[in-house]
Amino acid sequence: KITNGVLSMARNRSPGLEPTDLQPIIEDVLLLLERELQKYRVQVELKLAPTPPAQANGNQIQQVLLNLVINARQAMPEGGKLTIGLRPDADGNFVELSVTDNGIGISEEGKNRIFHMFQRLNPSSEFEGTGIGLTIVRKAVVRMGGRVGVDSELGSGSRFWIELKRAEE
């Protein structure tokens, strides 16, 4: 797992950006993870507002969303709730994609560490993961000229978000 993650980061140095409709990517990721989500009885809610295309690389967005959804599933109890949101920002300059879970949440101290390589907040005996997925997310989003962040409280779930520039028309 770790080797694949490091290789993925190394390969994606300079993504080709183009106007990208994010809704089909969300649908593809949910299809790819359908068995995993069903196995853990995850309830999925989509909140997809009409959104203009983002200036992005579709393959990298798919990798970002896969990582965010897998992390969310791992942080939730069986039967947890996952919400994927898509909307334009208030000014219309960015497109926001978010993944929200009702899992264990992240402490204030943990929020400062999670996007750095090999930073795990919980023991590997309790939670799966390598500590590289969110680093891949951050690097991919930054390479596309976007922003990434998390809103979370320990014990109250997490909301990871990325903002990508709206594609020029």
VMD Tcl script that draws the C-alpha trace (Angstrom):
set ca {
  {0.00 0.00 0.00}
  {2.67 2.50 0.98}
  {4.74 1.84 -2.13}
  {1.73 2.35 -4.40}
  {0.91 5.63 -2.65}
  {4.44 6.98 -2.96}
  {4.59 5.94 -6.62}
  {1.25 7.63 -7.25}
  {2.57 10.88 -5.79}
  {5.79 10.70 -7.79}
  {4.00 10.04 -11.08}
  {1.60 12.94 -10.74}
  {4.01 15.86 -10.74}
  {2.38 18.09 -13.33}
  {-1.23 17.24 -14.08}
  {-2.84 18.30 -17.33}
  {-5.73 20.49 -16.31}
  {-8.94 20.86 -18.28}
  {-12.58 21.72 -17.62}
  {-13.83 18.74 -15.62}
  {-17.38 17.87 -14.57}
  {-17.00 16.43 -11.07}
  {-20.40 14.73 -10.76}
  {-19.55 11.76 -13.05}
  {-16.32 11.26 -11.10}
  {-18.31 11.09 -7.84}
  {-20.62 8.50 -9.42}
  {-17.64 6.45 -10.68}
  {-15.95 6.44 -7.27}
  {-19.15 5.30 -5.57}
  {-19.45 2.48 -8.11}
  {-15.83 1.45 -7.51}
  {-16.40 1.39 -3.73}
  {-19.94 0.01 -3.80}
  {-19.05 -3.41 -2.35}
  {-16.89 -1.90 0.40}
  {-19.59 0.57 1.39}
  {-22.28 -2.14 1.35}
  {-20.09 -4.51 3.39}
  {-19.94 -1.94 6.21}
  {-23.58 -0.85 5.67}
  {-22.53 2.73 5.03}
  {-25.44 5.05 4.26}
  {-24.46 7.39 1.42}
  {-26.11 10.75 0.91}
  {-25.34 12.96 -2.09}
  {-25.80 16.73 -1.93}
  {-24.94 17.74 -5.46}
  {-25.82 21.31 -6.40}
  {-25.64 22.42 -10.04}
  {-21.96 23.21 -10.41}
  {-19.82 24.52 -13.24}
  {-16.84 22.44 -14.40}
  {-13.64 22.75 -12.37}
  {-10.16 23.31 -13.79}
  {-8.79 19.89 -12.85}
  {-7.30 16.56 -13.83}
  {-10.02 13.90 -13.78}
  {-7.70 11.03 -12.84}
  {-6.28 12.94 -9.91}
  {-9.72 14.00 -8.71}
  {-10.76 10.36 -8.80}
  {-7.71 9.41 -6.68}
  {-8.43 12.26 -4.25}
  {-12.07 11.25 -3.85}
  {-11.18 7.54 -3.48}
  {-8.77 8.41 -0.67}
  {-11.28 10.68 1.09}
  {-14.14 8.17 0.90}
  {-11.95 5.25 2.04}
  {-10.63 7.31 4.97}
  {-14.17 8.28 5.92}
  {-15.34 4.66 5.81}
  {-12.42 3.59 8.00}
  {-13.19 6.28 10.59}
  {-16.88 5.34 10.94}
  {-18.61 2.58 12.82}
  {-20.43 -0.05 10.78}
  {-23.67 1.51 9.53}
  {-22.14 4.99 9.50}
  {-23.29 7.88 7.34}
  {-21.21 9.36 4.51}
  {-22.23 12.57 2.75}
  {-20.62 13.74 -0.48}
  {-21.27 17.35 -1.39}
  {-20.60 19.37 -4.52}
  {-21.35 23.07 -4.86}
  {-19.97 26.33 -6.21}
  {-18.49 28.70 -3.62}
  {-20.32 31.91 -2.74}
  {-18.32 34.00 -5.23}
  {-18.58 31.44 -8.02}
  {-14.79 31.31 -8.49}
  {-14.29 27.85 -7.01}
  {-16.05 24.49 -6.96}
  {-16.17 22.74 -3.58}
  {-16.20 18.96 -3.20}
  {-16.66 17.62 0.34}
  {-16.75 14.26 2.10}
  {-18.40 14.19 5.53}
  {-18.55 11.26 7.93}
  {-20.00 10.59 11.36}
  {-16.84 8.87 12.56}
  {-14.34 9.39 15.35}
  {-13.38 12.95 14.43}
  {-10.01 14.66 14.70}
  {-8.52 16.68 17.54}
  {-7.21 20.22 16.98}
  {-3.65 18.93 17.30}
  {-4.37 16.14 14.83}
  {-5.72 18.54 12.18}
  {-2.25 20.09 11.93}
  {-0.63 16.71 11.20}
  {-2.99 14.70 9.01}
  {-1.91 16.03 5.61}
  {1.76 15.18 6.25}
  {3.44 11.95 5.11}
  {3.06 8.92 7.40}
  {1.15 10.81 10.07}
  {-1.38 8.48 11.62}
  {-3.61 9.71 14.41}
  {-4.78 6.32 15.63}
  {-3.03 3.01 16.28}
  {-2.86 0.72 13.25}
  {-4.34 -2.06 15.40}
  {-7.59 -0.07 15.63}
  {-7.77 1.60 12.21}
  {-6.55 0.67 8.75}
  {-4.34 2.94 6.70}
  {-0.77 3.85 5.89}
  {-0.63 7.54 6.75}
  {-0.10 8.53 3.12}
  {-3.61 8.93 1.64}
  {-4.21 12.48 2.86}
  {-0.72 13.51 1.75}
  {-1.64 12.35 -1.76}
  {-4.89 14.33 -1.50}
  {-3.11 17.53 -0.44}
  {-0.37 17.29 -3.07}
  {-2.80 16.53 -5.90}
  {-5.15 19.38 -4.99}
  {-2.32 21.89 -4.58}
  {-0.85 20.83 -7.96}
  {-4.21 21.61 -9.53}
  {-4.16 25.10 -7.99}
  {-6.73 24.24 -5.34}
  {-7.08 24.19 -1.57}
  {-7.83 21.40 0.88}
  {-8.92 21.36 4.50}
  {-10.82 19.64 7.25}
  {-13.51 20.67 9.72}
  {-13.74 18.25 12.61}
  {-14.19 17.75 16.33}
  {-13.01 14.73 18.24}
  {-15.96 12.36 18.59}
  {-18.17 14.26 16.13}
  {-17.05 13.17 12.67}
  {-15.13 15.05 10.00}
  {-15.77 17.08 6.89}
  {-12.91 17.08 4.39}
  {-13.20 19.62 1.59}
  {-11.33 20.57 -1.52}
  {-11.78 23.71 -3.58}
  {-10.78 23.84 -7.22}
  {-10.81 26.82 -9.53}
  {-13.84 27.11 -11.74}
  {-12.98 26.35 -15.37}
  {-12.88 29.32 -17.71}
  {-15.77 29.34 -20.13}
}
mol new
graphics top color blue
foreach p $ca { graphics top sphere $p radius 0.5 }
foreach p [lrange $ca 0 end-1] q [lrange $ca 1 end] { graphics top cylinder $p $q radius 0.2 }
display resetview
